[in-house]
Each structure stands twice: as C-alpha cells, then as structure tokens.
Amino acid sequence: MKSRDLQTLWWDWLGTSERLLRSLYEQTAALTLRDVARVQRIQPELDSHVERMREIDQQAVTCTKRLAEELGVEPNLRGLVQALEKAEAQQLQGLANRVTVAARNVQDVLQKNRALLDNEMTYINGTLTLIAKAATDGPTPYRALGRAVVHTHVVVDTAA
C-alpha cells in the first residue's frame, strides 16, 4: 500500500480532532456557565491539541508531496487518487472525506465558542461602561452613600 504513511497520519489527525472536539465542548459548557476557572484549566489542553493537529498537518503535506513525486503526479488528493490502484484510491478518498468533515466540525465549534467569548466580552464592557458612567455622573443615592462611607471610615480611622 503506497499511501499507508499518509493514511496513518490522517487517522492520527482524526483521533486528535476527536479529543479536541471533546475539549471544545467542555469549553462551550464552561463559557455558558461563566466558569472562568474551568475555562482557564481547559485552555492548555486545547492549545496542545491544536498544536498537535498543526504538526500532523505539516507531516501530511510533506508525505503527500513525497508520495506525489514517487507516483509522478501533482501533490493533491485528485492526483494521488488517479495514480493509485482503485481499492487504495477509494480508501484514501473515503478517509480524506472523513478528515474534511471532522475539520468542518472543529471549525464550527471554534466559531461558536469564539462567538460566546465575544458576547461575554461585550457584556463585561457594557457593565464596566455603566459602572464608570455612574461613578462620574451627578449625585445619585449610590454616589452619596459611597462618599458617606468614605468619610465615616476616615473619622473612624482618626478616632482609632
């Protein structure tokens, strides 16, 4: 089998993508629950899975180029499939389709999590804007209470 190395790399990529998806779903739950500690705990795991997938991608590109040179075809899936025997070509094409679907799933979950993060940041920014506005605007019951508390603490500190 001429494409054994490439298929092995793709199977490894598929396994890593499954582990990444599990971690991404856990991140989705943590983001939804606003569990910052959990999000921070998951992040190194996500980074390692993404880095591993990039390494596998690079190895697969190198392997594809080498195989294409051996077969005398262009270094793309179509060229490889046309040059391989029918059974091996079908196997390679089927595996390539699985990799494509898995890549789309990972991309979809990444986009969903990015949207959740963006929404959370917008919420935090809005809250901080309201707090800053309330602190700088004219007298309000909260502002007056805040000043009274500060003066009370100063008086207590002086008496102590």
C-alpha positions as CSV (number, residue, x, y, z in Angstrom):
1,M,0.0,0.0,0.0
2,K,1.7,3.2,-1.2
3,S,-0.4,5.6,0.8
4,R,0.0,3.9,4.2
5,D,2.0,6.7,5.8
6,L,-0.5,9.3,4.7
7,Q,-3.4,7.3,5.9
8,T,-1.7,6.7,9.3
9,L,-1.2,10.5,9.6
10,W,-4.8,11.2,8.8
11,W,-6.0,8.6,11.3
12,D,-3.9,10.2,13.9
13,W,-5.3,13.6,12.9
14,L,-8.8,12.2,13.2
15,G,-8.1,10.9,16.7
16,T,-6.6,14.2,17.8
17,S,-9.6,16.1,16.3
18,E,-12.0,13.9,18.4
19,R,-10.0,14.8,21.6
20,L,-10.0,18.5,20.6
21,L,-13.8,18.4,20.0
22,R,-14.4,16.9,23.4
23,S,-12.3,19.7,25.0
24,L,-14.1,22.3,22.9
25,Y,-17.5,21.0,24.0
26,E,-16.2,21.3,27.6
27,Q,-15.1,24.8,26.9
28,T,-18.6,25.6,25.5
29,A,-20.2,24.4,28.7
30,A,-17.7,26.4,30.8
31,L,-18.3,29.5,28.8
32,T,-22.1,29.1,29.0
33,L,-21.8,28.7,32.8
34,R,-19.3,31.6,33.1
35,D,-16.9,29.3,34.9
36,V,-13.6,31.2,34.4
37,A,-11.5,28.7,36.4
38,R,-12.7,25.8,34.2
39,V,-12.1,27.8,31.0
40,Q,-8.5,28.5,32.2
41,R,-8.0,24.9,33.1
42,I,-9.1,23.7,29.7
43,Q,-7.0,26.2,27.7
44,P,-3.6,24.4,27.9
45,E,-5.3,21.2,26.7
46,L,-6.9,22.9,23.8
47,D,-3.6,24.5,22.9
48,S,-1.8,21.2,22.9
49,H,-4.4,19.5,20.7
50,V,-4.3,22.4,18.2
51,E,-0.5,22.3,18.1
52,R,-0.5,18.5,17.6
53,M,-3.0,18.9,14.7
54,R,-0.8,21.5,13.1
55,E,2.2,19.2,13.4
56,I,0.2,16.3,11.8
57,D,-0.9,18.7,9.0
58,Q,2.6,19.6,8.2
59,Q,3.7,16.0,8.2
60,A,0.8,15.1,5.9
61,V,1.8,17.8,3.5
62,T,5.3,16.5,3.4
63,C,4.1,13.0,3.0
64,T,1.7,14.0,0.2
65,K,4.5,15.8,-1.7
66,R,6.8,12.8,-1.3
67,L,4.1,10.3,-2.5
68,A,3.2,12.5,-5.4
69,E,6.8,12.6,-6.5
70,E,7.0,8.8,-6.3
71,L,3.9,8.5,-8.4
72,G,4.8,11.4,-10.8
73,V,1.6,13.3,-10.2
74,E,0.6,16.7,-8.7
75,P,0.7,16.9,-4.9
76,N,-3.0,17.0,-4.3
77,L,-5.7,14.4,-3.5
78,R,-7.1,14.2,-7.0
79,G,-3.7,13.4,-8.5
80,L,-3.0,10.8,-5.8
81,V,-6.4,9.1,-6.3
82,Q,-5.9,8.9,-10.0
83,A,-2.5,7.3,-9.7
84,L,-3.3,4.7,-7.1
85,E,-5.0,1.4,-7.5
86,K,-8.8,1.5,-7.4
87,A,-9.2,-0.1,-3.9
88,E,-6.5,2.1,-2.3
89,A,-7.8,5.2,-4.1
90,Q,-11.3,4.6,-2.7
91,Q,-9.9,4.1,0.8
92,L,-7.8,7.2,0.6
93,Q,-10.7,9.3,-0.8
94,G,-13.0,8.0,2.0
95,L,-10.5,8.9,4.7
96,A,-10.0,12.3,3.1
97,N,-13.8,12.9,3.3
98,R,-13.8,11.9,7.0
99,V,-10.9,14.4,7.6
100,T,-12.8,17.1,5.8
101,V,-16.0,16.6,7.8
102,A,-14.0,16.5,11.1
103,A,-12.3,19.7,10.1
104,R,-15.6,21.4,9.5
105,N,-17.0,20.2,12.8
106,V,-13.9,21.6,14.7
107,Q,-14.2,24.9,12.8
108,D,-17.9,25.2,13.6
109,V,-17.4,24.6,17.4
110,L,-14.4,27.0,17.4
111,Q,-16.6,29.7,15.8
112,K,-19.4,29.0,18.3
113,N,-17.0,29.3,21.2
114,R,-15.5,32.5,19.7
115,A,-19.0,34.0,19.5
116,L,-19.7,33.1,23.1
117,L,-16.4,34.8,24.2
118,D,-17.2,37.9,22.1
119,N,-20.7,38.1,23.7
120,E,-19.2,37.7,27.1
121,M,-16.7,40.5,26.4
122,T,-19.4,42.7,25.1
123,Y,-21.4,42.1,28.3
124,I,-18.4,42.9,30.5
125,N,-17.6,46.0,28.5
126,G,-21.2,47.2,28.8
127,T,-21.2,46.6,32.6
128,L,-17.9,48.4,33.1
129,T,-19.2,51.3,31.0
130,L,-22.3,51.6,33.2
131,I,-20.2,51.5,36.3
132,A,-17.9,54.2,35.1
133,K,-20.8,56.4,34.0
134,A,-22.5,56.0,37.3
135,A,-19.3,56.9,39.1
136,T,-18.7,60.1,37.1
137,D,-22.2,61.4,36.7
138,G,-24.0,63.8,39.0
139,P,-25.1,62.9,42.6
140,T,-27.0,59.7,42.9
141,P,-28.1,57.8,46.1
142,Y,-25.2,55.4,45.5
143,R,-22.6,58.1,45.0
144,A,-23.8,59.9,48.1
145,L,-23.7,56.7,50.0
146,G,-20.2,56.0,48.8
147,R,-18.9,59.4,49.9
148,A,-20.6,59.0,53.3
149,V,-19.0,55.6,53.8
150,V,-15.5,57.1,52.9
151,H,-16.0,59.9,55.3
152,T,-17.2,57.6,58.0
153,H,-14.1,55.4,57.5
154,V,-11.8,58.4,57.8
155,V,-13.5,59.5,61.0
156,V,-13.2,56.0,62.4
157,D,-9.5,55.8,61.4
158,T,-8.8,59.2,63.1
159,A,-10.6,58.2,66.3
160,A,-8.6,54.9,66.4
